[in-house]
Amino acid sequence: MKIPILFCVTAMIFVSSPINAQQAPQPPLISVSGSAEVKVPPDEIWFNAGVETMDPKLENAKRASDERIASVLKFLKSQGINEKDVQTDFTGVEPGFDLKISKTDPSSYTVRRSIGIKLRDVAKFDAVLSGLLANGMNHINGVDFRTSELRKHRDTARAMAIRAAREKADALAKEMGIRLGKVHNISANDFGGWWSWSGGSWWGSYRGGAMQNVSQNAGAPETGEGTLSLGQISVTATVNVSFLIE
């Protein structure tokens, strides 16, 4: 006797409603940018100075390095530089090999150390630079000329840039015979506040790129009887603004 087999098939129909993917049209805008520059004399100088000693014995190379660093720290203290404005920046030991003698036993050791120094009295630049070299430092890795009031000068430059952008937008609106509405969006960028000289460094970096967006006025007078011309550092700001058109 055959038993009938019943197959049931259920069909499901999904109905999807269309989605409006169109975005709301952008309102009519006037987009402008304003830039401003504030030039100020630097009132801080940052040094990065290093000492390099080498000897067949590690303890001798380290001792020579310690003696030179101690001499430099004593000199800086005599110049009235606060301890908090001096800090160790880099310490390293590199073994040297004479492959004609041995590939595994070092024939010499090189000890390298560098310190960062913040000089608040810029008139002492020549004295401090000469003193660092006279007391055992044999590398000047970099010198930065900065302003201690960077925030203040950036705020000033930004305010000037905003005014410049508004004046430009007003002039455009007047010429086009339209009326400006509220600000739709705004963005700002700040640059500068220092300029740098770099003599390179042991680990291959080069900080000369820090001179981007900053400048020195070569015609500035020298300070005191030294040879340093401080010039001016540039702090700039750019503001981009979009206004609604009424």
C-alpha beads as a LAMMPS data file, in Angstrom:
LAMMPS data file: protein, C-alpha beads

246 atoms
245 bonds

1 atom types
1 bond types

-500.0 500.0 xlo xhi
-500.0 500.0 ylo yhi
-500.0 500.0 zlo zhi

Masses

1 110.0

Atoms # bond

1 1 1 0.000 0.000 0.000
2 1 1 1.421 3.350 -1.048
3 1 1 1.310 6.245 1.383
4 1 1 0.882 9.609 -0.310
5 1 1 3.465 12.199 0.610
6 1 1 2.285 15.782 0.860
7 1 1 4.755 18.563 0.198
8 1 1 3.865 21.963 1.523
9 1 1 5.548 24.965 0.017
10 1 1 5.231 28.315 1.717
11 1 1 6.104 31.401 -0.224
12 1 1 7.014 34.608 1.556
13 1 1 6.999 37.885 -0.243
14 1 1 9.040 40.763 1.181
15 1 1 7.922 44.171 0.198
16 1 1 10.399 46.935 0.751
17 1 1 9.578 50.558 0.606
18 1 1 11.969 52.824 -1.341
19 1 1 14.380 54.865 0.731
20 1 1 15.082 58.380 -0.265
21 1 1 18.861 58.521 -0.303
22 1 1 19.029 62.075 -1.468
23 1 1 20.542 64.531 0.952
24 1 1 19.167 67.948 1.628
25 1 1 20.665 70.502 -0.764
26 1 1 23.434 72.678 0.639
27 1 1 22.314 76.197 1.457
28 1 1 23.801 79.094 -0.513
29 1 1 27.094 80.123 1.077
30 1 1 29.954 82.555 0.812
31 1 1 33.253 80.898 1.838
32 1 1 36.312 83.004 2.623
33 1 1 39.658 82.696 4.382
34 1 1 41.553 85.252 6.418
35 1 1 45.217 85.202 7.444
36 1 1 47.262 87.256 9.881
37 1 1 50.844 87.374 11.117
38 1 1 52.284 88.644 14.386
39 1 1 56.046 89.138 14.682
40 1 1 57.673 89.192 18.108
41 1 1 61.265 89.015 19.397
42 1 1 62.159 85.702 21.048
43 1 1 62.595 85.781 24.814
44 1 1 63.716 82.166 25.331
45 1 1 66.502 80.086 23.806
46 1 1 66.610 76.301 24.004
47 1 1 69.920 74.474 23.562
48 1 1 70.468 70.797 22.911
49 1 1 74.134 70.122 23.651
50 1 1 75.958 66.803 23.693
51 1 1 79.211 65.218 24.790
52 1 1 80.868 62.213 23.176
53 1 1 83.717 60.289 24.812
54 1 1 85.519 57.154 23.619
55 1 1 87.936 54.767 25.298
56 1 1 88.964 51.111 25.025
57 1 1 87.461 50.623 28.477
58 1 1 83.803 51.377 29.131
59 1 1 84.406 52.647 32.667
60 1 1 86.951 55.184 31.410
61 1 1 84.620 56.462 28.658
62 1 1 81.781 56.767 31.159
63 1 1 83.977 58.523 33.720
64 1 1 85.122 61.086 31.167
65 1 1 81.519 61.694 30.142
66 1 1 80.430 62.136 33.766
67 1 1 83.235 64.608 34.432
68 1 1 82.317 66.742 31.429
69 1 1 78.626 66.743 32.285
70 1 1 79.433 67.708 35.889
71 1 1 81.605 70.568 34.644
72 1 1 78.818 71.806 32.359
73 1 1 76.198 71.622 35.116
74 1 1 78.486 73.601 37.433
75 1 1 78.987 76.225 34.731
76 1 1 75.245 76.529 34.059
77 1 1 74.592 77.014 37.759
78 1 1 77.180 79.817 37.810
79 1 1 75.185 81.492 35.016
80 1 1 72.059 81.524 37.163
81 1 1 70.259 78.836 35.155
82 1 1 67.765 76.995 37.330
83 1 1 68.065 73.217 37.720
84 1 1 64.511 72.768 36.436
85 1 1 65.614 74.323 33.133
86 1 1 68.250 71.625 32.556
87 1 1 67.449 67.997 31.831
88 1 1 69.073 64.904 30.338
89 1 1 67.837 64.419 26.795
90 1 1 69.752 61.363 25.561
91 1 1 72.140 58.736 26.916
92 1 1 73.710 55.969 24.871
93 1 1 76.643 53.566 24.769
94 1 1 77.974 52.132 21.503
95 1 1 80.610 49.405 21.369
96 1 1 83.176 49.594 18.569
97 1 1 84.757 46.596 16.896
98 1 1 88.066 46.063 15.143
99 1 1 87.133 43.211 12.850
100 1 1 90.795 42.383 12.267
101 1 1 91.068 41.461 15.932
102 1 1 87.621 40.200 16.967
103 1 1 84.042 40.214 15.733
104 1 1 82.595 39.670 19.224
105 1 1 84.815 41.546 21.665
106 1 1 84.562 45.362 21.497
107 1 1 87.803 47.238 20.968
108 1 1 86.368 50.537 22.223
109 1 1 83.288 52.119 23.722
110 1 1 81.654 55.428 22.824
111 1 1 79.455 57.104 25.424
112 1 1 77.086 59.811 24.215
113 1 1 74.961 62.077 26.369
114 1 1 73.002 65.212 25.599
115 1 1 71.180 67.733 27.746
116 1 1 68.425 70.232 27.057
117 1 1 68.856 73.748 28.409
118 1 1 66.258 76.480 28.612
119 1 1 67.843 79.936 28.652
120 1 1 65.457 82.601 29.910
121 1 1 67.964 85.466 29.656
122 1 1 68.649 85.695 25.915
123 1 1 71.426 88.248 26.484
124 1 1 73.541 85.382 27.850
125 1 1 73.454 83.420 24.587
126 1 1 77.099 83.988 23.631
127 1 1 78.375 83.352 27.151
128 1 1 76.387 80.145 27.550
129 1 1 77.289 78.805 24.104
130 1 1 80.998 79.468 24.665
131 1 1 80.828 78.046 28.179
132 1 1 79.227 74.806 27.022
133 1 1 82.075 74.197 24.576
134 1 1 84.768 75.300 27.021
135 1 1 83.484 72.933 29.701
136 1 1 83.540 69.786 27.619
137 1 1 80.505 69.663 25.337
138 1 1 81.634 68.813 21.816
139 1 1 78.268 68.830 20.013
140 1 1 75.612 71.528 19.704
141 1 1 72.742 69.510 18.236
142 1 1 70.271 72.359 17.977
143 1 1 69.214 75.832 19.111
144 1 1 65.575 76.964 19.264
145 1 1 64.489 80.603 19.544
146 1 1 61.020 80.815 21.095
147 1 1 58.517 83.103 22.752
148 1 1 57.212 82.383 26.233
149 1 1 53.888 84.049 25.341
150 1 1 53.020 81.844 22.388
151 1 1 49.376 81.409 23.465
152 1 1 48.902 85.161 23.731
153 1 1 50.374 85.836 20.291
154 1 1 48.411 82.999 18.686
155 1 1 45.193 84.412 20.131
156 1 1 46.088 87.831 18.729
157 1 1 46.899 86.435 15.276
158 1 1 43.684 84.364 15.248
159 1 1 41.553 87.389 16.165
160 1 1 43.180 89.378 13.370
161 1 1 42.571 86.537 10.915
162 1 1 38.886 86.392 11.896
163 1 1 38.532 90.125 11.264
164 1 1 40.270 89.746 7.912
165 1 1 37.876 86.944 6.916
166 1 1 34.835 88.987 7.946
167 1 1 36.025 92.040 6.033
168 1 1 36.616 89.932 2.938
169 1 1 33.142 88.372 3.199
170 1 1 31.518 91.802 3.659
171 1 1 33.345 93.150 0.602
172 1 1 32.250 90.190 -1.532
173 1 1 28.651 90.475 -0.375
174 1 1 28.595 94.199 -1.107
175 1 1 29.963 93.735 -4.611
176 1 1 27.511 90.922 -5.333
177 1 1 24.537 92.807 -3.888
178 1 1 23.678 90.109 -1.356
179 1 1 23.305 89.972 2.406
180 1 1 25.328 87.807 4.748
181 1 1 23.592 85.563 7.263
182 1 1 24.896 83.521 10.174
183 1 1 28.173 81.637 10.164
184 1 1 27.656 78.141 8.733
185 1 1 31.058 76.673 9.662
186 1 1 34.502 77.857 10.700
187 1 1 37.979 76.350 11.085
188 1 1 41.342 77.753 12.132
189 1 1 45.042 76.823 11.882
190 1 1 47.950 78.260 13.855
191 1 1 51.629 78.154 12.920
192 1 1 54.999 79.353 14.138
193 1 1 56.181 80.641 17.471
194 1 1 59.831 79.603 17.113
195 1 1 62.653 79.201 14.658
196 1 1 65.386 76.626 14.895
197 1 1 68.923 75.942 13.915
198 1 1 70.067 72.343 13.927
199 1 1 73.455 70.789 13.521
200 1 1 71.993 67.316 13.225
201 1 1 72.151 64.657 15.914
202 1 1 73.633 61.284 16.648
203 1 1 70.440 59.384 15.861
204 1 1 70.046 60.912 12.418
205 1 1 67.223 63.372 12.991
206 1 1 67.314 66.866 11.547
207 1 1 65.204 69.578 13.029
208 1 1 65.769 72.193 10.345
209 1 1 62.220 71.534 9.114
210 1 1 60.947 73.367 12.164
211 1 1 61.722 76.580 10.308
212 1 1 58.572 76.118 8.231
213 1 1 56.076 78.938 8.794
214 1 1 58.551 80.973 10.826
215 1 1 61.046 83.628 9.818
216 1 1 63.948 85.670 11.104
217 1 1 64.414 89.361 10.475
218 1 1 68.070 89.569 9.529
219 1 1 68.091 93.321 9.967
220 1 1 67.375 93.262 13.694
221 1 1 69.954 94.845 16.005
222 1 1 72.423 92.711 17.917
223 1 1 71.989 92.155 21.644
224 1 1 74.560 93.812 23.869
225 1 1 78.149 93.247 22.771
226 1 1 77.587 89.720 21.485
227 1 1 77.304 88.450 17.972
228 1 1 73.735 87.166 18.133
229 1 1 71.046 88.875 16.100
230 1 1 67.794 87.695 17.627
231 1 1 65.555 88.980 14.866
232 1 1 61.856 88.170 15.137
233 1 1 59.767 85.042 15.104
234 1 1 56.508 84.851 13.236
235 1 1 53.220 83.592 14.654
236 1 1 50.549 83.149 11.989
237 1 1 46.920 82.090 11.887
238 1 1 44.510 81.228 9.079
239 1 1 40.730 81.120 9.500
240 1 1 38.285 79.589 6.999
241 1 1 34.652 80.729 7.330
242 1 1 31.431 80.014 5.444
243 1 1 28.503 82.444 5.785
244 1 1 24.899 81.746 4.873
245 1 1 23.427 84.029 2.215
246 1 1 20.081 85.502 3.209

Bonds

1 1 1 2
2 1 2 3
3 1 3 4
4 1 4 5
5 1 5 6
6 1 6 7
7 1 7 8
8 1 8 9
9 1 9 10
10 1 10 11
11 1 11 12
12 1 12 13
13 1 13 14
14 1 14 15
15 1 15 16
16 1 16 17
17 1 17 18
18 1 18 19
19 1 19 20
20 1 20 21
21 1 21 22
22 1 22 23
23 1 23 24
24 1 24 25
25 1 25 26
26 1 26 27
27 1 27 28
28 1 28 29
29 1 29 30
30 1 30 31
31 1 31 32
32 1 32 33
33 1 33 34
34 1 34 35
35 1 35 36
36 1 36 37
37 1 37 38
38 1 38 39
39 1 39 40
40 1 40 41
41 1 41 42
42 1 42 43
43 1 43 44
44 1 44 45
45 1 45 46
46 1 46 47
47 1 47 48
48 1 48 49
49 1 49 50
50 1 50 51
51 1 51 52
52 1 52 53
53 1 53 54
54 1 54 55
55 1 55 56
56 1 56 57
57 1 57 58
58 1 58 59
59 1 59 60
60 1 60 61
61 1 61 62
62 1 62 63
63 1 63 64
64 1 64 65
65 1 65 66
66 1 66 67
67 1 67 68
68 1 68 69
69 1 69 70
70 1 70 71
71 1 71 72
72 1 72 73
73 1 73 74
74 1 74 75
75 1 75 76
76 1 76 77
77 1 77 78
78 1 78 79
79 1 79 80
80 1 80 81
81 1 81 82
82 1 82 83
83 1 83 84
84 1 84 85
85 1 85 86
86 1 86 87
87 1 87 88
88 1 88 89
89 1 89 90
90 1 90 91
91 1 91 92
92 1 92 93
93 1 93 94
94 1 94 95
95 1 95 96
96 1 96 97
97 1 97 98
98 1 98 99
99 1 99 100
100 1 100 101
101 1 101 102
102 1 102 103
103 1 103 104
104 1 104 105
105 1 105 106
106 1 106 107
107 1 107 108
108 1 108 109
109 1 109 110
110 1 110 111
111 1 111 112
112 1 112 113
113 1 113 114
114 1 114 115
115 1 115 116
116 1 116 117
117 1 117 118
118 1 118 119
119 1 119 120
120 1 120 121
121 1 121 122
122 1 122 123
123 1 123 124
124 1 124 125
125 1 125 126
126 1 126 127
127 1 127 128
128 1 128 129
129 1 129 130
130 1 130 131
131 1 131 132
132 1 132 133
133 1 133 134
134 1 134 135
135 1 135 136
136 1 136 137
137 1 137 138
138 1 138 139
139 1 139 140
140 1 140 141
141 1 141 142
142 1 142 143
143 1 143 144
144 1 144 145
145 1 145 146
146 1 146 147
147 1 147 148
148 1 148 149
149 1 149 150
150 1 150 151
151 1 151 152
152 1 152 153
153 1 153 154
154 1 154 155
155 1 155 156
156 1 156 157
157 1 157 158
158 1 158 159
159 1 159 160
160 1 160 161
161 1 161 162
162 1 162 163
163 1 163 164
164 1 164 165
165 1 165 166
166 1 166 167
167 1 167 168
168 1 168 169
169 1 169 170
170 1 170 171
171 1 171 172
172 1 172 173
173 1 173 174
174 1 174 175
175 1 175 176
176 1 176 177
177 1 177 178
178 1 178 179
179 1 179 180
180 1 180 181
181 1 181 182
182 1 182 183
183 1 183 184
184 1 184 185
185 1 185 186
186 1 186 187
187 1 187 188
188 1 188 189
189 1 189 190
190 1 190 191
191 1 191 192
192 1 192 193
193 1 193 194
194 1 194 195
195 1 195 196
196 1 196 197
197 1 197 198
198 1 198 199
199 1 199 200
200 1 200 201
201 1 201 202
202 1 202 203
203 1 203 204
204 1 204 205
205 1 205 206
206 1 206 207
207 1 207 208
208 1 208 209
209 1 209 210
210 1 210 211
211 1 211 212
212 1 212 213
213 1 213 214
214 1 214 215
215 1 215 216
216 1 216 217
217 1 217 218
218 1 218 219
219 1 219 220
220 1 220 221
221 1 221 222
222 1 222 223
223 1 223 224
224 1 224 225
225 1 225 226
226 1 226 227
227 1 227 228
228 1 228 229
229 1 229 230
230 1 230 231
231 1 231 232
232 1 232 233
233 1 233 234
234 1 234 235
235 1 235 236
236 1 236 237
237 1 237 238
238 1 238 239
239 1 239 240
240 1 240 241
241 1 241 242
242 1 242 243
243 1 243 244
244 1 244 245
245 1 245 246
